[in-house]
Amino acid sequence: MGNEIEDVPDISAEWYREVTAFALHTPAWVRDAAGIATDAVPAILFAFLVLGWWRARREDDRRMALALLAPVAVVTAYLASEGVKSVLRLRRPCWDLADVVTVTHCPPYGDWSLPSNHATFAAAAAVALAVLWRGMAVVAPVLALLEAFSRVFVGVHYPHDVAAGLLFGALIAPLVLLAPRSSATALVAAMRRRPALAAVLTTARPPVPPHGR
C-alpha cells in the first residue's frame, strides 16, 4: 500500500500498518497486556535505577557516582527528545491513518511523534543500567527493545519514531553518565564523609570527629 503521509518513509508506514494489523489479531489478553506494559516498562526501568543506587551504597565512590548520574542521564535524554519533538512537530500515525485501528487511545494533538519519548527513556535507562550494574547488561536492553516495539504495537508511533528514540537515548545517556564521572566520584567521596549525607550514600558509618576540650 502506498504512503501519502508527508515526512514519513514508505517502509515505516508499511511496517506500522503490518504491526497494528497483527496486533488486532492477537488475543485480547495480549492487547491488554501490551497496553499496560507500554507505560509500565519505563517505570520498571526506573525502579531498577533506584535499586542500582541502593546497591551502590555498599560499593566504592565511583559506583555510587554512576548510580547518582544514571537518573540525570535518563532525564536529560528524555528532555532533549521532548525538545526535538517540539521543534520537528511531526504527526503521529494514529492522527492521520483513519483506516488503522489501534490497541490503545491515540495521544492528543500536540503530543508529537518523533522521536518517541518512551523509547528514548527506555534506551537511556538501559545504557545507564548496563554501565552501573553488570547483571542488567542483557535484561535492560531487552526491556528497552520491548518498550520500543510496544509503542508501534499499540499504534501510537511509527517504527522510525521508536528507532530514533532508541538511538537518541543510547547516544545521550553515556555522554551525561561518563563525562563527569571523575569529578562526581570525588564529590561522592567528600559527601560520604558528612554524617548528614552518609545514610543515603553508603552503608559504612562515617568517621566521628573528635570532641574538642
Summary of the structure (lengths in Angstrom):
residues: 213
radius of gyration: 21.0
end to end distance: 86.5
largest distance: 86.5
contacts: 705
relative contact order: 0.17
helix: 70%
strand: 0%
